[in-house]
């Protein structure tokens, strides 16, 4: 397996297109039906399969339609907190909450007060 950081952007995009095309063919889906189901133009799909990903939105639609969105899962997962981090967060939030009021409501001269 190649180190992805050593690959040129064009090579990465080309490989993504190849994998998308292979996934489409493995599911026995034509380019026309995939483009219609994903809501992208046929020309956009053909470009993406050639490694010319011009629209990330179209790319996402194609991944979703092919059932391949899990490849992006690490990018959308929220970082999990350790139990000690969670404890600190909860206790720091509670530390700054007021427990009770210290003053009394002044009921005298209410008509004279202005906002």
PyMOL commands that set and color helices and strands:
alter all, ss='L'
color gray80, all
select helices_A, chain A and resi 4-6+9-26+31-38+42-49+56-66+69-76+83-95
alter helices_A, ss='H'
color red, helices_A
deselect
rebuild
show_as cartoon
